Amino acid sequence: MAHIKTVLLLGGLVFVNARLASALATEQPAVQAYGDVDRSCREWTDGCVICVKTTEAPPSCSTPGIACQPQGVICKSPGAPTPPR
């Protein structure tokens, strides 16, 4: 009987993890990829990581603090639109 309970519990955990993965897949792109979504933004942040894009180099991002809780990504420095690559 304990074996059946274990199997049911594990099956439930797999189902919950699959639903969580699906929900996370519909969220915003990673902060590092935000520059690909908003091509006119030169600097963006999620409150933990700050990314900067220049014309001379690919975007560069800071390293987050160990206990930082990221928020939604926002553009802090909109600029002139850049053409797609």
Secondary structure, DSSP 8 states (H G I E B T S, - for coil): -HHHHHHHHHHHHHHHHHHHHHHHHTS---GGGHHHHSTTEEEEE-SS-EEE--SSS--EE----TT------EEEEE-------
